[in-house]
Amino acid sequence: MHHIASHKMKLRKLSLLILIHICSLLLISAQSSDQPPFSCGLSDPLTKSYPFCKTTLPINQRVQDLISRLTLDEKISQLVNSAPAIPRLGIPGYEWWSEALHGVAFVANISQGIRFNGTIQSATSFPQVILTAASFDPYLWYRIGQAIGIEARGIYNAGQARGMTFWTPNINIYRDPRWGRGQETPGEDPLVTGKYAVSFVRGIQGDSFEGGKLGENLQVSACCKHFTAYDLDNWKGINRFVFDANVTVQDLADTYQPPFQSCIQKGKASGVMCAYNRINGVPNCADYNLLSKTARGQWGFNGYITSDCDAVSIIYDEQGYVKEPEDAVADVLKAGMDVDCGEYLKNYTESAVKKEKVSVSEIDRALHNLFSIRMRLGLFNGNPTKQPFGNIGSDYVCSQEHLNLALEAARSGIVLLKNTNRLLPLSKTKTTSLAVIGPNANSTETLVGNYAGPPCKPITPLQALQSYVKNTNYYPGCSTVNCSSDLTDQTMKIVKGADQVILVMGLDQTQEREAHDRVDLVLPGNQQKLISSIAGAAKKPVVLVLLCGGPVDITFAKNDQNIGSIIWAGYPGEAGGRALAEIIFGDHNPGGRLPVTWYPQNLTKIPMTDMRMRPEPSSGYPGRTYRFYQGPKVFEFGYGLSYSNYSYEFLPVTKNKVYLNNQSSDKLAVGYKSVSEMGTELCDKSKFPVTVGVHNTGEMTGKHAVLLFVRRAKADNGRPMKQLVGFNSVDLKAGEKAEIKFELSPCEHLSSANEDGRMVIDEGSHFLSIGDKESEITVVFSSDTSGGATSKQEGAMVLPRMLKFFYIYTLLCIFF
C-alpha cells in the first residue's frame, strides 16, 4: 500500500510539474510583444532536468539529447521553414525564413520571422547591393552587415521576431545584364563577390572584420545563396524552376563557385541555400556532390542548408526528375539538405520512411544541423536579455549612426559616368532655378529596390535637390518608368524656363525584379525620346541621373552633347536622394566604379540561357563579363569618373619573378602547373607584396577605389583577358599621396581554370596593371623545392652564382 501511495504521489507531482511547464509555455506564447521567444527559461521547472538546456555541455551533446527526445512526427515537423512549437519540451515555434539583403526586410504575403507591427516599425534601408559593391570598399561592406545584424537582434529582443536566420547575401555572379535579380548581387567579378560575401557575413554574424573572433555565439545567422550557378529567373517563358543550366567544370571552378567557397571558408557563414535550377541535369538541392562532397567535405561547411522556397516540390512537380514525391524527399535529405522552405518534407517524409526511401538517421542528421544553429543563436540558453547580444535594444534600430552609414554607403557607391566640360558640380550660389523631371525623381519606393523593409527617414532626389535650390520645379514627364505618354507643353515650359535641368530616369521593380528578367537593355517606353527632347530644349547641357540595378544601353546619351553629365545611382537606399544632391552640388566627390560591364542592346541577340563565360569566336559568341567578353561596351567594368584626377605608380620594391618548383617534366612541356599539386606550403611561400602609389592630383578631397588587375601576354586556352586580383578604397585630400599595399598569391591570383576544372598557373609573363601603369611578373618553374618570389636584384644574382659553381666544378675535374 505504501508503495502504491508513493507512486500516486509521484504521479501527482509529475502531473503538477507538467501542468506548470505547459502553463509557462502558454505564458511564453501569449506574452507581450516585448518578450522574445526562447527555450530553457528558469521559470520552467522541467528544463533543469534536460541536458539540452545545460549551457555547460558542448552543443553537439545538447543537440543529440534534444533529438533523442523527439517522436518521429515531431522530428518531421521541424524539417520545414515554419517549424511548430513542441510544447511538452518547452520549445517555441521557429521561423527559418527572414530577409536582410540591404537592411532588415519585410516581404508582404509570405511567412517571415520578422514583423514591423510593434514598437519598431522600420529599419535602416541601405543601398541595394549592386550600388554598395560600386564602392569597392570591404570595410564599408562589413560595417553595413554589422549594422543590419545589430538591428535584427534589436528587433528580436523587442519581441518582434520568430527567427534569427536571415537568407542573405545573394552572391551569384551577375553574368547576364538582363537578370532581374542582378541588383541584389555584388556584380560580375568572382573576387569582388567573394570579398563582399566574407565582409558582409562577418559583420552580420557578429565576427570581427579580419575574422576569427566569432566563436560559438551568433549575433544572427547569415545564409549564402543561391548555390549554385543561378542567374535566370523568367526570360521569354523559361523560368528558374525548370531551367537546366549547362555549365562547364571550367566555368564552375573559376567563376560560379569561388564566391561560395569564400563565404563558407573565410566568412564562416552558418547557412547555405540551394537554388531552384538544375546544373547539367541535376537539381541543386538534390546534388550530393554539391552539398555534401563540395560544401561540407572540401570546404568544411558547418551549418544548415535550406532549399529555396518550394525547390523540393518542383523536383517532382515541375522538373519531373523523380518518379514520386517521396523520391524528391529522399534525394534532398540524402544530398545533405536540412530544411525545406515549403511543406513538401512535412507532407511526404513520413511516407518516405515507411517506403524505406529515407532512414530516421538521415532525418536526425538534418535536425542536428538545424538545432545546432538555434543553439548558437542562444535560443536554448534561457532569457536572451541575459545572454550575449541581449543588451541590444530598440534604440539601435534606425539609430543616427546607422542612418549616417546609409548616407556614406550611397555617397561611396554612386558612379559618375560622364562629365563633359566639368558641368558638375553645379554651383550652389549661381544655380538660380532647377527643373527636375522624371518618374524616379520623387519615388521613395524606387530608392530602396527589392527585399527592403520600411525605411526610417527616406529622402527622395527631388526633396534633397529642393534643399539646395528653393526655386525648383518638378514634373514627372512620365507617370511611370514605362513612359508611355508624350511630352506635354507644361513640361517643356518648365524645362525652357529653368537655369539647369536634372532628369531622374531609369528602371524600377516593374522592369527588373525576382521572377522577371528584361528582354531589352534600352530604357523602357518613351524615355529615350523624352530625354533627348528635353536635352535639346534646355538652356544648358542637362544632368541625367539613372536609378536602376541592371545596366542600360545609353549610348545615345553618352554621345549627346546636350547631355553634359550622367550619374548612375543604382537603388541608393533611404539616404540616396541626399547623397545624389550632395554629389550634384559638390558637397561630395563621387568615387564609385561600375561593378558590372554595361553592354549594348546588341547583346540581347544572345540567349540568356547560354551559361558559357568563355567566348567562342568560331560561332560569334562573345563571352560574358569583363574577364572574357570580346565585344563592344557602353561602359566597362571598373569605370567611374571623379571631380579629381588620380595618378598611379608601382613602387620599385615589387617582386618581378616568382619561382615555383616543378618536378614533373610533362608539366614543364605544357607550360602550366596545377595549384593542387603545389600544396599549401609552397603557395604560402610564393606570396609577395605589391605596393602602389596613388596621388590625388585634383583640387577636391575624394574617396578613390584602387583596382589592381593582372593579364597574360596572350589570353588563350580559355584564360581570362584580365582579372581583378586586388582592390581597396582610400580617402585622399587634394594633392595628397598614399601607398596601397596588396599581397599577391600566385596560387590564387595568377591562376585560372583549365578545361578539366583544375586551377593552374601559367609559366611566363603576367602583367599587373592599375590605371595606365603596368608591371611585369614572370613565373618561372624550377626544380628548387623552396619556391618563392625574387626581386630584380635577387634575380640578377642567380647567373653569377651558377657561373661560380661551374668554375669550381671545372677546376675539380681538371685536378681529379
JOGIZI-V259625 format. One record per helix or strand of 3 or more residues. SS is the DSSP state (H for helix, E for strand). FROM is the first residue (numbers start at 1). TO is the last residue. If there is no record, write none. Layout:
ss = {SS;SS}
from = {FROM;FROM}
to = {TO;TO}
This chain:
ss = {H;H;H;H;H;H;H;H;H;H;E;H;H;E;H;H;E;H;H;H;H;H;H;H;E;H;E;H;H;E;H;E;H;E;H;E;H;H;H;E;E;E;H;E;H;E;E;E;E;H;E;E;E;E;E;H}
from = {2;45;51;59;72;87;129;138;182;190;221;249;258;271;284;288;304;311;325;344;360;384;394;400;415;420;434;444;461;472;489;500;527;542;555;563;576;601;625;633;646;657;665;672;675;688;702;723;737;746;751;759;764;773;788;792}
to = {30;49;53;68;77;89;133;157;184;205;227;256;265;274;286;298;307;317;335;354;376;386;396;413;419;422;437;448;466;475;497;506;537;547;559;568;584;605;628;635;650;661;670;674;685;696;712;732;744;749;753;762;770;782;790;815}
